[in-house]
Each structure stands twice: as C-alpha cells, then as structure tokens.
Amino acid sequence: MRATAIAIAIALAPTASLAAAPAADPSPRVVSLNPSLTAILLAIGAGPNLVGVDDWSARDLPAVGDLPKVGGLFNPSVEGILALQPDVVVWVPSAQQRSLRERLESLGVDVLELENISLAQVLASIEQLGERVGRAAAARQRVRAIRQAWSRAEVAARQRPHPRAVMVLQRDPLYVVGRGSFLDEMLRAAGTVNLAAEFDEPYPRVGVEWLIAAAPELILDAAPDSDEGPAHWARWPSLADAAWAGVVQVPPDMVTLPGPDLDRAVQWLSATVADSVARRAADRAGASDTSGATARP
C-alpha cells in the first residue's frame, strides 16, 4: 500500500488525544506502527533504535525491510510487539488502536501517539520523536529546513496567479484533499486555490459530478497507479477543457507522506504550479501573437 492509501486510512479514522512523551532515553528500543513515523526516525538518524515496524513501513521503506514485522497499522500483533521488548511503541492514534494502547500499557510498554493531519502536528511529531530517542538536535534541524522551504514557496507564490486546483488521492472512489490537512496547507503555500477546502474533512470522498462542477484549472493526481491516470481522466472531456493547466501526476511517496521530507514536497509542488502558470502565460501570448498576425493586411 502506498503513501496515498496510508494518508487516507489514517485520516478517515477517528483519532484519540495526543499522549505526552516520556523522558528521553538515549537509546530506546522502538517499534513503529506507522510509515510516516518510521521515515521520521530514519531521517533523524534513529534507524538503529528501530527493532520492529508495521508491514507497510517494511514494504515502502527499504531501510527497514529486514526488520521484524509486527502486522498492519490497525491490527498489529501484541505478542509480536512484546517479543521485541520495546521501550516505546509509536503510532498515529486511531479509534481502532485504543484497546491496543490499553493492553500494551497494562503490560508496562510505553506508547507515544503522534497525530499527523496538519503541518503543525507533523512538525511536532518530528520534534517529539527526536526528544524521545535522543536526536533532538537533528529533529529541530529537519523542522527548520521544512519551515524555511515552506516560507520560500509562499514568497514565490505571491508573484504569480493562483490556479483553482484539486489534489486527487484516489480516483475510484474519488478522494481529494479537503480542509485542514498538511496537504491543504501545502496547496496554498505552493500558490493554488484548493477547491475542495469547502469540505470540512481533511480527505473527503466526493463525486465526479462535484469535480466537474468545480471546474478546476489544475488537477494534481496523486493516486496510485499513475500510468492509469491519463485514460481515467480522458473519460470526462469537460474536465480537460476546464483544466488549462492540465492533469499533473504527483509522486505520492514524496508529496503525500506526512513525514520528514515536506521541504522537498513543497518545493516540488511549488515548481510544478509555477511551471503550469508559465505554460499558460506562454500559450496565451502565442495565441495573441497568432491572432494579431492574422488580422494584419
């Protein structure tokens, strides 16, 4: 399952409250039950602390592919976790895991829950994980790089038009980026108007009828199986007519994962939007020149 599916699965599950992190241990044994948290631990140099991961982390992140696997995001094996003797288990909270947390804590295992819907939550997760595994300085450096990249993207976006955009996370059924998620914030930072921000949910399911009526100028397709995208969107010519900036394939593993690389993500999206706007301006200039040339005697 790719990063896009992960984002949807986590976002659609009701979340529990954020747990306070215990005092830092210089070398805790960590079991991670979320790919974004696993990626954060790797990015801040805490890979050696990992003693076990969820199945999705092992599948999507080669650096932990050989580590013991303890099951899925919402149905991990308690016995498998306990066999690894972790000092802390980290995950993104969900309703499905409330009983798991109670069981682990009753057996003396610390649990650190870190939400990752908004940008602020992702950055807080990086810093809290850094503190928990004795990598606070590396975590702060990663957060600083992300903040600086987002600031640069926002400054650049002020200098150009903002196309009306929709980011698609899944084509059938159709899930898009709504209001309140880090991806919604990224769309705005990169200089677009997120049409699906009218929905309160971070990752709402919508109908194709809504998408056609919204008439986006730019469709950012972050769904899995990018090779199937062109044939899918060709089924609705009216969308192609409205989307002067076109349908752009988004690398979901880089852009949609709420992990440590949101600086690269916003840089990619900002450059993509800028390129779409520049191509639109060039097309209009070319059309104007052609029209003028035709009108001359």
C-alpha positions in Angstrom: 0.0 0.0 0.0 1.4 3.3 -1.0 1.7 6.6 0.9 -1.6 7.9 -0.5 -3.6 5.0 0.8 -1.8 5.4 4.2 -2.8 9.0 4.4 -6.5 8.2 3.6 -6.7 5.3 6.0 -5.2 7.3 8.9 -7.2 10.4 8.2 -10.6 8.7 8.0 -10.2 7.0 11.4 -11.3 9.0 14.4 -8.3 10.0 16.5 -7.6 9.9 20.2 -5.9 12.6 22.2 -2.1 13.2 21.9 -0.1 11.5 24.6 2.7 13.2 26.4 6.2 11.8 25.7 8.1 10.2 28.5 11.6 11.4 29.4 14.2 10.9 26.7 16.2 7.6 26.7 19.5 7.9 24.8 19.0 4.5 23.1 15.4 3.3 23.5 14.2 0.2 21.6 11.4 1.5 19.3 8.6 -0.3 17.5 7.0 1.9 14.9 3.5 1.3 13.7 3.3 4.0 11.0 5.3 4.6 7.9 5.5 8.3 8.3 6.9 7.9 11.9 9.3 5.3 10.6 10.5 7.7 7.9 11.0 10.4 10.5 13.1 8.2 12.8 15.3 7.2 9.8 15.7 10.8 8.7 16.9 12.0 12.2 19.4 9.2 12.5 17.4 6.9 14.8 17.3 3.9 12.5 19.4 1.9 14.9 16.7 2.4 17.6 14.1 0.6 15.5 13.6 -3.0 16.5 10.3 -3.6 14.6 7.9 -2.0 12.2 4.5 -2.4 10.7 4.0 -4.2 7.4 3.5 -1.0 5.4 6.8 0.5 6.7 8.7 -2.7 5.8 7.1 -2.7 2.3 7.6 1.0 1.5 10.9 1.8 3.2 13.8 -0.4 2.1 16.0 0.7 5.0 13.7 -1.3 7.4 12.7 -4.1 5.1 14.7 -6.6 7.0 13.4 -5.7 10.5 10.8 -7.9 12.3 7.3 -7.1 11.2 4.5 -6.9 13.7 1.4 -6.6 11.5 -0.7 -3.9 9.9 -1.4 -0.3 11.1 -4.7 -1.2 12.8 -4.2 -4.9 13.6 -0.6 -5.4 14.9 0.3 -8.5 16.9 0.6 -7.7 20.6 2.7 -10.9 21.0 5.0 -9.8 18.2 5.5 -6.4 19.7 6.2 -7.8 23.2 8.7 -10.3 21.8 10.8 -7.4 20.6 11.0 -5.9 24.2 10.5 -2.3 23.1 10.9 0.7 25.4 8.3 2.6 23.4 5.8 1.9 20.6 5.0 4.8 18.3 1.9 5.3 16.1 -0.6 7.7 14.8 -3.7 7.4 17.0 -7.0 5.9 15.7 -10.1 4.5 17.2 -9.0 1.0 16.2 -6.0 1.2 18.4 -7.5 2.4 21.7 -7.8 -1.1 23.1 -4.2 -1.9 21.9 -2.8 1.0 23.7 -4.6 0.0 27.0 -3.3 -3.6 26.6 0.3 -2.5 26.0 0.4 0.0 28.8 -1.1 -2.6 31.2 1.9 -4.8 30.3 4.4 -2.0 31.0 5.1 -0.8 27.4 5.2 3.0 26.8 3.1 4.2 23.9 3.7 7.5 22.1 0.8 8.7 20.0 1.6 11.4 17.4 -1.1 12.9 15.2 -0.2 14.0 11.7 -3.1 15.6 10.0 -1.9 19.3 10.0 1.5 20.6 9.2 1.9 21.7 12.9 1.2 18.2 14.0 3.7 16.7 11.6 6.4 19.1 12.8 5.5 18.4 16.4 5.8 14.7 15.7 9.3 15.2 14.4 10.4 17.1 17.4 8.8 14.8 19.9 10.3 11.7 18.3 13.7 13.4 18.3 13.4 14.1 22.0 12.2 10.6 22.8 15.2 8.9 21.0 17.9 11.4 21.9 18.0 13.0 18.5 16.5 16.4 19.4 19.1 18.5 17.5 18.6 16.5 14.3 14.9 16.8 14.6 15.0 20.5 15.1 17.2 20.9 12.1 14.7 18.9 10.0 11.8 21.0 11.2 13.8 24.2 10.5 14.5 23.1 6.9 10.8 22.3 6.3 9.7 25.7 7.7 12.2 27.5 5.5 11.2 25.7 2.4 7.5 26.5 3.0 8.3 30.1 3.6 10.2 30.3 0.3 7.3 28.7 -1.5 4.9 31.2 0.0 7.0 34.1 -1.1 7.4 32.8 -4.6 3.6 32.2 -4.9 2.8 35.8 -4.2 4.4 36.7 -7.6 2.1 34.7 -9.8 -1.6 33.8 -10.5 -3.1 31.1 -8.3 -4.9 28.4 -10.3 -8.0 26.7 -9.0 -6.8 23.3 -8.1 -7.8 19.9 -6.8 -5.5 17.2 -5.5 -6.8 13.7 -6.0 -5.7 11.0 -3.6 -7.7 8.2 -5.1 -9.7 8.1 -8.3 -12.3 5.4 -7.7 -13.9 6.0 -5.3 -12.8 9.7 -5.6 -11.0 11.1 -2.6 -9.5 14.6 -2.6 -7.6 16.9 -0.3 -10.1 18.9 1.8 -9.7 21.5 4.5 -7.3 21.3 7.5 -4.7 18.8 6.3 -1.0 19.5 5.7 -1.7 18.9 2.0 -4.3 21.6 2.1 -1.7 23.9 3.6 0.8 22.8 1.0 -1.5 23.6 -1.8 -1.9 27.1 -0.5 1.8 27.5 0.2 2.5 26.5 -3.4 0.2 29.1 -4.8 -3.1 27.3 -5.6 -6.7 27.8 -4.6 -7.8 24.4 -3.1 -11.4 24.0 -4.4 -12.1 21.1 -2.0 -11.4 23.3 1.0 -15.1 23.8 1.1 -15.3 20.4 2.8 -14.6 20.2 6.5 -12.9 16.8 6.3 -9.2 16.6 5.6 -9.6 13.9 3.0 -13.3 13.9 1.8 -14.9 11.4 -0.6 -16.6 13.3 -3.4 -18.5 12.6 -6.6 -17.2 13.1 -10.1 -20.2 15.4 -10.6 -18.7 17.7 -7.9 -15.3 17.7 -9.6 -16.8 18.6 -13.0 -18.9 21.4 -11.5 -15.9 22.8 -9.6 -14.1 23.1 -13.0 -10.5 23.0 -11.6 -7.8 24.7 -13.7 -5.2 22.3 -12.4 -5.8 18.6 -11.3 -3.0 17.2 -9.2 -3.3 13.4 -9.5 -1.6 11.7 -6.5 -3.4 8.5 -6.8 -1.6 5.2 -7.0 -1.0 3.6 -10.5 -0.1 6.8 -12.2 0.1 5.1 -15.6 -3.7 4.7 -15.5 -4.3 8.4 -14.9 -4.4 9.6 -18.5 -7.0 7.0 -19.6 -9.1 7.7 -16.5 -9.3 11.5 -16.9 -9.9 11.1 -20.7 -13.4 9.8 -19.8 -14.5 13.4 -18.9 -13.6 15.8 -21.7 -15.3 18.7 -19.9 -12.6 18.4 -17.2 -9.9 18.6 -19.8 -11.5 21.7 -21.3 -11.6 23.5 -17.9 -8.2 22.4 -16.7 -6.0 24.8 -18.7 -3.1 23.8 -16.5 -3.8 20.1 -17.2 -3.6 17.0 -15.2 -0.3 16.6 -13.4 0.9 13.3 -12.0 2.1 13.7 -8.4 4.7 11.3 -6.9 2.7 10.2 -3.8 5.6 8.7 -1.9 7.3 12.1 -1.9 4.4 14.6 -1.6 1.6 12.9 0.4 3.5 11.2 3.2 3.3 13.3 6.4 6.9 12.6 7.2 10.3 14.3 7.3 10.6 15.4 3.6 7.9 18.1 3.5 10.6 20.5 2.4 11.2 18.6 -0.8 7.5 18.1 -1.2 6.6 21.8 -1.1 9.5 22.6 -3.4 8.3 20.1 -5.9 4.7 21.3 -5.8 5.7 24.9 -5.9 7.8 24.3 -9.0 5.0 22.3 -10.6 2.5 25.1 -10.1 4.9 27.7 -11.3 5.6 25.7 -14.5 1.8 25.3 -15.1 1.2 29.0 -14.8 4.2 29.8 -17.0 3.0 27.5 -19.7 -0.5 29.1 -19.5 1.0 32.5 -19.9 3.1 31.3 -22.9 0.1 29.7 -24.6 -1.9 33.0 -24.2 1.0 35.0 -25.6 1.3 32.7 -28.5 -2.5 32.8 -29.2 -2.4 36.6 -29.0 0.5 36.8 -31.5 -1.2 34.5 -33.9 -4.4 36.5 -33.7 -2.5 39.7 -34.4 -0.7 38.3 -37.3 -3.9 37.0 -38.8 -5.5 40.4 -38.5 -2.8 42.3 -40.4 -3.5 43.0 -44.1 
